Amino acid sequence: MAGQLALAVGNSLGGIAAQTAALVVLDAAGARPRAPLLTRLAASLLLVLEAH
């Protein structure tokens, strides 16, 4: 709203990058058997479908 479009876009993309990095770390540290984080921990198939 203050005309700082570059700052707003940078914050949004940085937040997405941080969330993606956190999911990669959590998925890599997961227990065996190897399965994707969302499909193994989701209590509902609807959550998995919404995530993709």
KABEL-V976623 format. One record per helix or strand. SS is the DSSP state (a for helix, b for strand). FROM is the first residue (numbers start at 1). TO is the last residue. Records with the same first field share a line. If there is no record, write none. Layout:
BEGIN
SS = FROM-TO + FROM-TO
END
This chain:
BEGIN
a = 5-28 + 37-41 + 45-51
END
